[in-house]
Amino acid sequence: MEEMTFCQILSIELIKAIPIFIIGLITGYIAWRQYKIEKTRLTTELFRNKYIVFKEINKIRWEMIHDSSHEKQNLLEFTESILHRHFIFSRELNSKLQHLEYLLSSLNLEYIAYKMSGSTEQIKKYKNEIIDESKIIMEDIIRESKI
């Protein structure tokens, strides 16, 4: 029986390593594709959540511009829709959203006062502030949502 040379042993070991190397490449490729898919899914989910807030702000703004009757229920819906905003928006935009909530709460209080006194000056003031503030917030949401 003839002894194998170093080159023959090396050749056999390399041939054994080729399938392992190919399996590693395939596994790496699959992991990379999964990463890309998950990244796209998370980006889409984040965009969807930002769009929900954007849509609610647009609804409130439309009601203010068209002088629709603003009810307390709308404020509750708005507040519920933006509860998760702390996780998806910047600190600056969160403070603007908080200010918009404050304006909407103040507007609701003014409606209560209006029923007692009949004065609409403060109501008009808050509506105009809400219209202006919501426009700025909507522009900021669009700017932050660029993919």
NORCOR-V433510 format. One record per pair of residues at least 24 apart in sequence whose C-alpha atoms are under 6 Angstrom apart, sorted by the first residue. I is the first residue (numbers start at 0). J is the second residue. D is the distance in whole Angstrom. If there is no record, write none. Layout:
i=I j=J d=D
i=I j=J d=D
This chain:
i=52 j=81 d=6
i=60 j=130 d=5
i=63 j=126 d=6
